Amino acid sequence: MPPRAAFLASASPPAETARARLVALYGDTPPEEADVIVALGGDGFMLETLHRFMGHAKPVYGINRGSVGFLMNAYHEADLPQRLADAQAATLHPLRMVALDVNGTTHEALAINEVSLLRETRQAAKIRILVDGRERLAELSCDGVLVSTPAGSTAYNLSAHGPIVPLSANLLPLTPISAFRPRRWRGALLPAEARVVFEVLEADKRPVAAVADFTEVREVVRVEVREDREVTLTLLFDPDHGLSERVIAEQFTV
């Protein structure tokens, strides 16, 4: 019996048109009753869908109707039930951000790609970095700094000149964004179980925002980031085009 699919689309015309055609061919199942969620759009919509169904234990199969489509499969209308049945799973764990703002309020959010700290004004941010309770950098003067998941290492992390990390490596890239001092520090690779704490120095003069995917917290003074192994996300990919292969192939893209 083919898996029951719920078709969701981003607001773009190509995605909405594709959803209408696929529903006409294969029918549609309410998300709460479906075996698999089919997300039609780009990588941004895939992230939205993963966040929406986080904790529901439903695999998500993306079909690219956006631009880059790194997390998506190619768009074909034929034999979709068989493609879903043959799809290979990639398991991801998000990062959990716990951010304390200047008013003493604590904010929690999950990030599938990365948690980033970013300066809010013209002045560089000054950030102290601790890993597992040990100070590793007394003061980083920068535009920002981020911690990425392996899956997110090809996104903002790569644009900030951070390393691409294979999914099986059990590592988290810690990458500065336009570091001014120490100028030659290029970041670090941390064990997946590491607990990273960022302390914002001179927070009143140099305000910093913390961002976990779609959640932004302004004027933070302390941000803790760790991988949350209690939350599991499952993405489905066509055979021979899995996420691990894409991450490796990205390292040879010129």
Summary of the structure (lengths in Angstrom):
residues: 254
radius of gyration: 19.5
end to end distance: 42.9
largest distance: 61.6
contacts: 845
relative contact order: 0.18
helix: 21%
strand: 40%
